[in-house]
Amino acid sequence: MKYMDKRVLVCGMAKSGISAAKLLNTLGANVTLQDMKKREEIIEPQLLEQEGITLFLGANPDEIVLNQDLIVLSPGIPCDLSFILKAEANGIPVISEVELAYGLTPCPVTAITGTNGKTTTTTLVGEIMQAVKPNTAVVGNIGVSYSGEIARLTKDDWVVAEISSFQMEKVKTFCPHISAVLNISPDHLNRHKTMENYIAMKERVFENQSEGDYCILNYSDDVCRKMADKTKARVFFFSSKEPLAEGIYLDGDTLCLHWDGIEEDLISVHDLQILGVHNYENAMAAAAMAVVAKVPLDTIRKVLKNFTGVAHRIEYVTTVDGVDYYNDSKGTNTDASIRAVLAMRKPIVLIGGGYDKGVSFDEWTKLFQGRVKHLVLIGITAQQIKDSAEKFGFQEVSFCQSFEEAVNLCREKAEEGDCVLLSPACASWGMFDNYEQRGDMFKEQVRGFAK
């Protein structure tokens, strides 16, 4: 689509929305940037206006949507709002920020989605690709706006994108050369309503792929394995549970590669610096994407060995008085927090709770007996989690009104040889701006214990 002189409404003034508005502005569009925040809540709005971007603040844009040629949505905007339905009913295209950026991308794209492991895998793929293509852009749900990176890319570069289900809701032509679905478990059902809807959004990552593209899927995940029948792309499986005739799999302590005539032991898990079977799956998925991107195996091995993980995902913070502290603030759903609990090798004093996304906690809490020494709960889901834990006979539970109080209580409850794990199984909204803020506060307080 040509954007010169087009009237474009961009909704949402977080990173992706602002970057999309600025990109469209440089392409000659007449851009209106909307947000529910009032003008006094926006940092330096005049700077955007000086660039020629019109601001529409403090209300939904129902009254102006019929004056637009295109609407671009930030991922946080629900797609069932009245102004979106009004626009679509009148034939005005509504697309996601990812769709906008993809349509302007001059180089191949790798897109990673799934419920958990996206950020770790995306970061790892990005480091592998940057080893051979230094100008590779790592974008998307990882926290770097896709639209903001477009201007620097050429046809010889590469994009590695972490893609959320929200970002897939309004794509039309989005078609990565390499896609990956890492795993599926219940999440964001407050927005998607049903698991079927949620899975359908994940499957959109490969719906436009053809025979010349690749789709990386988790053979050990029943839902992902069945996706192989829904894609036209060539499927590359990875598995943590069983050998594969073709793909990459965990055999004892070794990641084994069988692909296009290659049969090699790729790396021992003892040479990895990231913990847990879920991280071995992330490493296999990243290696699979790199293999089909034709990255040399020695380069893949070197990056895998040096990779230390990402912030807020089972991140070792420090040891104080013989107690290890781990920040897993990115454990925003039960499946992620299950993986964190299983990765620990010491008795756990666990911080859980937060925003309610409408899911059951039973699969998480039934693991507590014999692993969790004490559970410290915060947020609006605290009672729900306590009730779930008690169903499985777990009684060692405390409630805290503040996050600082929770961390201090963990210090009191933990003894030498234990670990304290922040892995809330809930989103941070309501108490924090985001999971990064929650994790950073945890790390700052814990490091203060060592002084």
C-alpha positions, 0 to 999 in steps of 0.5 A: 500500500502507498501511504502518501497523502493517506489518512491513517489513524494509529491507535495506542501511544505505547512504543509500537503505536508511536513508532508506527505513527512516525514511520507513516509520517515519514512516508507522507501519510496524514497521521492521527495518533489516538490514545485514551490517556489525556494530554496531561498524561502524555510525555511531551506531546508537542514533540509529536505535533511538531513532526506533523502528527495530529493527536486525538486524546482522552477518548475512543475515536468513534467520531473520526474513524469514517474520515480515515483511509486506514486504521493501525492498531497497537497490540494492546487495543482489543479488536471488538471496540465500537470504533473498530467494528464501525470502521470495518462495517464501512470498508475501512481496513484495520491492520496491526502494527506488525502487519504495517511493518511487515509490508515495508520489510525489505528482507527475510523474516523469522517469527516466533510465537507460542505461549512460553519461551518466546522471548528467550528463543527470540533473543537466542535466534537474534544472537545467532543471526547477528553472528552472521548478519550483524544488522539483524533486527530483533523486534516485536513483543520482545519490547522493540518496536518493529516499525521503529527498525524498518528505516535501517533495514536492507534486503541483505539483513534479517528480521527476528520477531517475537509475535504475540497472539494480540499482534496476529489479530489483524494481520492480512499478508504477514508471511515470515520465511521461517515461523515457529510455534513453541508450545501452547497452554491456556493464556489470555483467555480474558481477551480471546475467550476460548482456547480455540480462538487463542490457538487460531491466533497462534496459527496465523503466524504460518497461515500465509506460508508456502512450500518454500518456507519453513515452520518449526513446531514442538513435536512434544506438544500435542497442539503444536504437533497437529499444526503440521497438518495445517501449514503448507510450509516444510515442517521442522520438528523439535522434541524433548521427549522422543527421537525424531527421524527428521528434526532436532531432539533431546537424547539423554543429555545431548541435542541431536540434529537429523536434517537434510542428510546431517546427522550430528550431536549438536551440543550437550546440555551441560554446555548450556548456561540456561536451566531446565527442559523448557530451555533445552526446547528453546535452544532446539527451536532456535537451532532449527531456525538457524539451520534452515536459515543456513547458519553454519553449525559451528556458529550455532554451537558457539552462540548456544554455549555463550548464551546466558538467558534473558532478564526476568526469565529464571534469572539468577540474581544473587546468593545471600546467607546461603539462599539463591534468589531467582527472578522469573517475573516473566512467568506471567502464566501457569505454564511458565511458572510450572517450568520455573518450579521444575527447574529449581534444584533446592527447596523453594520459597515462592512469590505468586499472584497478580492480575487475573487472566481467567485461567486455572492454577491447578496444574501449577499448585499441584506441583508444590508438595515436596518442592515449595517450602512456603508460598507468598501471595500478592495481588487479586489472584492470591485467594484463588491460588491459595484455594487451588493449593489447598485442594492438593494438600498444600498449606504453607501460605502467606498473604502480603499487601505489598510487593516489598513486604512479600520479598522481605517475608521470603527472606525470613522464611528461607534458610541456607540451602533454599532458593527464593523464586519470583514466578507469579503465574500472573500478569503484573498489571494492577500492581506494576506497569509491566513484568519488567518493573516487577522483576527490577524491583525484586532484583533491587530489593534482593541485592540490597540484602547483600549490602 
